[in-house]
Amino acid sequence: MAQTRKKDAGAADSLTDPELRARIEDLLGDCAHAIDDGRIEDWPDFFTEDGFYQVITREGYEAGHPIGVMHCEGQGMMQDRVKAMREANIFEPHVYCHLLGRPRIRETAPGVYAARTNLNVIRTMQDGGSDIFATGKYLDTIVFERDAPRLKDRRVILDSRRIDILLVFPL
């Protein structure tokens, strides 16, 4: 999928329907909680079947680079990543704790929503040490399938170009 820079969801055209906003905010929070709670197998289900996921640095994103640190096209590729993580990858056990800001949400086309959400991810290692693992923002495109919100496109834009090699779990 070609890199397309999306306009950040802005306050001027923010979503005002409280029920719709709550459903989208629940999707974003539930996705982070699934990762934080170790339910990584649930992660692909937050996306449409052809959903796109990318982790990229701010520098790479602003330069329009098509490939980032992590790249998945479609639920099948996401499921393969989860399977590899569970069965093939060797890494020190750790957990994440996502701290999400309140998203800015706007409708970009009928039934298509853009959301910008600031994030901090704290990583705790098995020895109990914690550190700020990632900071940045989500730029999401959200659609409704079978009356449920799903991520069509998620770009995780990291503030720093220094990426820990232990990026195993999706952010």
C-alpha positions in Angstrom: 0.0 0.0 0.0 1.4 3.4 -0.9 2.1 5.8 1.8 -0.6 8.4 2.0 -0.2 11.2 4.6 -3.4 11.9 6.2 -4.6 15.2 7.6 -4.7 15.0 11.4 -8.3 15.1 12.7 -8.8 18.7 13.8 -10.9 20.5 16.4 -12.7 22.7 13.8 -14.5 19.7 12.3 -14.6 17.4 15.3 -17.3 14.7 15.6 -20.2 15.9 17.8 -22.5 12.8 18.0 -21.8 11.5 21.5 -22.9 7.9 20.9 -20.8 7.6 17.7 -17.8 9.2 19.5 -18.2 6.7 22.4 -18.2 3.7 20.1 -15.1 4.9 18.3 -13.3 5.7 21.5 -14.3 2.3 22.8 -12.7 0.7 19.7 -9.5 2.6 20.3 -9.3 1.8 24.0 -10.3 -1.8 23.6 -7.6 -2.3 21.0 -4.9 -1.0 23.4 -6.3 -3.0 26.3 -6.1 -6.2 24.3 -2.4 -5.6 23.7 -1.8 -4.6 27.3 -3.7 -7.6 28.7 -1.7 -10.1 26.5 -4.7 -10.9 24.3 -2.6 -10.3 21.2 -4.6 -12.9 19.2 -7.6 -10.4 19.4 -5.6 -7.6 17.8 -6.3 -8.4 14.1 -10.0 -8.4 14.8 -10.0 -4.7 15.5 -9.2 -4.2 11.8 -11.2 -4.7 8.6 -10.2 -7.7 6.6 -8.1 -5.6 4.3 -6.9 -3.3 7.1 -3.5 -1.6 7.0 -1.1 -1.2 10.0 2.2 0.6 10.1 4.6 1.8 12.7 6.8 4.5 11.3 9.0 7.3 12.7 7.7 10.9 12.4 10.7 11.7 10.3 9.9 8.8 7.9 6.2 9.7 7.8 6.9 13.3 7.0 9.3 12.3 4.3 6.6 10.1 2.7 8.5 6.9 3.1 6.3 3.9 2.2 7.9 1.4 4.7 8.3 1.8 8.4 9.4 -0.3 11.3 6.4 -2.6 11.2 4.1 -3.1 8.3 1.0 -5.3 7.9 -1.5 -5.4 5.0 -4.7 -7.2 5.8 -5.8 -9.4 8.8 -3.9 -12.4 7.4 -0.6 -10.7 7.7 -1.5 -9.5 11.2 -2.5 -13.0 12.2 0.9 -14.3 10.8 2.7 -11.7 12.9 0.9 -12.8 16.0 1.6 -16.5 15.2 5.3 -15.8 14.7 5.4 -13.8 17.9 3.8 -16.7 19.9 5.7 -19.6 18.2 8.9 -18.4 16.6 10.2 -15.2 18.0 12.5 -15.3 21.1 12.3 -12.2 23.3 12.4 -11.3 27.0 8.9 -11.3 28.5 7.5 -7.9 28.9 4.1 -6.0 29.0 2.9 -2.7 27.7 0.7 -0.1 29.3 -0.9 2.3 26.8 -1.7 5.8 27.9 -4.0 7.4 25.3 -5.0 11.0 24.9 -8.6 11.9 24.0 -8.9 11.4 20.3 -9.9 14.1 17.8 -12.4 12.5 15.5 -13.9 13.8 12.3 -16.0 12.4 9.5 -14.0 12.5 6.2 -16.7 10.9 4.0 -20.1 9.3 4.8 -19.4 6.6 7.3 -15.6 7.1 7.2 -13.9 8.7 10.2 -10.4 10.0 10.9 -9.0 9.9 14.4 -5.8 11.3 15.9 -4.8 10.0 19.3 -1.7 10.8 21.2 -0.1 7.9 22.9 2.6 6.9 25.4 3.5 3.2 25.8 5.2 2.2 29.0 7.0 -1.2 28.9 7.6 -3.3 32.0 10.2 -6.0 31.8 10.1 -9.3 33.8 12.6 -7.8 36.3 10.0 -5.1 37.2 11.9 -2.3 35.5 9.6 0.1 33.5 10.4 2.8 30.9 8.7 4.9 28.4 9.0 2.6 25.3 7.2 4.8 22.7 5.6 8.2 22.3 3.7 9.5 19.4 0.3 9.4 17.8 -2.2 7.1 16.1 -3.6 8.3 12.8 -6.6 6.1 12.2 -9.2 5.6 9.5 -12.3 4.0 11.0 -15.3 2.5 9.2 -18.3 0.5 10.4 -18.7 -3.1 9.4 -21.7 -5.1 10.6 -22.6 -2.1 12.7 -19.3 -2.2 14.6 -16.4 0.2 14.2 -13.2 -1.2 12.7 -9.7 0.2 11.9 -9.3 0.4 8.1 -5.9 2.1 8.4 -3.7 2.7 11.4 -0.4 4.6 11.3 1.6 4.7 14.5 3.7 7.8 14.1 6.6 7.6 16.6 8.2 10.8 17.8 11.7 9.4 18.0 13.7 7.6 15.3 15.4 5.6 18.0 13.5 2.4 18.0 14.2 -0.4 20.6 14.9 -3.6 18.8 12.4 -5.3 21.2 9.4 -4.0 19.2 7.7 -7.4 19.2 4.1 -6.5 20.1 2.1 -4.1 17.9 1.8 -0.6 19.4 
